[in-house]
Amino acid sequence: MDLQKLNVKLFVEQPNSVPLTDFIEIFHSWIQATDGVYHDVADYSHMQAGPGIVLVASAAHVSIDESGNRRGLVFSQKARLTGSNQEKLRAVLRAALENCRKLEAEPALRGKLRFAANEAVISLNDRLLGVNSPESFDEIKGDVETVVRQLFGGAQVSLERDGDARQRLSVHVKTSASTDLTQALNNLSRN
């Protein structure tokens, strides 16, 4: 399977420490600070357990998502990726981690927002590419496991597929090892 349209969700440690609507102004400042990278902000804060606040771009969307009743940053890769599946997974994980660090460093959020680096959900946002089935999971499991072991510094990891066939193919990855965003990024850089 050629992995494309990957999504990564990293979770907030204290989910209600910042009102969801505060991210609207922050994402608007990101639009103003770039030269056309980001295009718009979509506000879904009125939806319970919904997509939250979405920063729209051509190559990838960034959102503060509340699906599953768990707040986190979702990085949704839209542009076609090249390289091996492991290289693609590393690239999308790295982009998600970098966006988390960027949000943690926002002056308005400093000290109020922290992302956990020991848990993530990796999803394929293309049901034609990857049907949510045990067979599809088995096809990607080796690449996902290799990359998340690297992400978590070689620590023991658990991988669990969302068994609801109505949902996208998603793998919940977790470790009990202690790590932070900087260490996770460093771990991914070691190829």
Long-range contacts (C-beta under 8 A, 24 or more apart in sequence): 1-85, 1-129, 1-130, 1-136, 1-139, 1-140, 2-85, 2-129, 3-81, 3-85, 3-88, 3-89, 3-124, 3-129, 3-130, 3-140, 3-143, 4-77, 4-80, 4-81, 4-88, 4-124, 4-126, 4-129, 5-76, 5-77, 5-78, 5-124, 5-125, 5-126, 5-129, 6-77, 6-81, 6-88, 6-89, 6-92, 6-122, 6-123, 6-124, 6-125, 7-74, 7-75, 7-76, 7-77, 7-92, 7-121, 7-122, 7-123, 7-124, 7-125, 7-168, 8-74, 8-75, 8-92, 8-93, 8-95, 8-96, 8-120, 8-121, 8-122, 8-123, 9-65, 9-72, 9-73, 9-74, 9-96, 9-120, 9-121, 9-123, 10-72, 10-73, 10-96, 10-97, 10-100, 10-115, 10-116, 10-117, 10-119, 10-120, 11-70, 11-71, 11-72, 11-115, 11-116, 11-119, 11-120, 12-71, 12-72, 12-73, 12-113, 12-114, 12-115, 12-116, 13-114, 13-115, 13-116, 14-113, 14-114, 15-70, 15-71, 16-71, 17-112, 17-113, 18-109, 18-112, 18-113, 20-45, 20-52, 20-53, 20-64, 20-66, 20-71, 21-45, 21-53, 22-108, 22-109, 23-52, 23-53, 23-64, 24-53, 25-108, 26-103, 26-106, 26-108, 26-109, 27-53, 27-55, 27-62, 30-55, 31-55, 60-95, 62-99, 72-115, 73-99, 73-100, 73-103, 73-115, 75-99, 76-125, 84-143, 85-140, 85-143, 86-143, 86-146, 86-147, 89-122, 89-143, 89-144, 89-147, 90-147, 90-150, 90-188, 90-191, 92-122, 93-120, 93-122, 93-147, 93-151, 93-184, 93-188, 94-185, 94-188, 96-120, 97-181, 97-184, 97-185, 97-188, 98-185, 100-181, 101-181, 101-182, 101-185, 104-181, 115-181, 117-179, 117-180, 117-181, 117-183, 117-184, 118-152, 118-174, 118-175, 118-176, 118-177, 118-178, 118-179, 119-172, 119-173, 119-174, 119-175, 120-148, 120-151, 120-172, 120-173, 120-174, 121-170, 121-171, 121-172, 121-173, 122-148, 122-170, 122-171, 122-173, 123-168, 123-169, 123-170, 123-171, 124-168, 124-169, 124-170, 125-168, 127-168, 127-169, 130-168, 130-169, 131-165, 131-169, 132-161, 132-162, 132-164, 132-165, 132-166, 132-167, 132-168, 132-169, 132-170, 133-165, 133-169, 134-161, 136-169, 137-161, 137-169, 137-171, 140-169, 140-171, 141-171, 144-171, 144-173, 147-188, 148-173, 148-175, 150-187, 150-188, 150-190, 151-184, 151-187, 151-188, 152-177, 152-179, 152-184, 152-187, 153-177, 153-179, 153-183, 153-187, 155-179
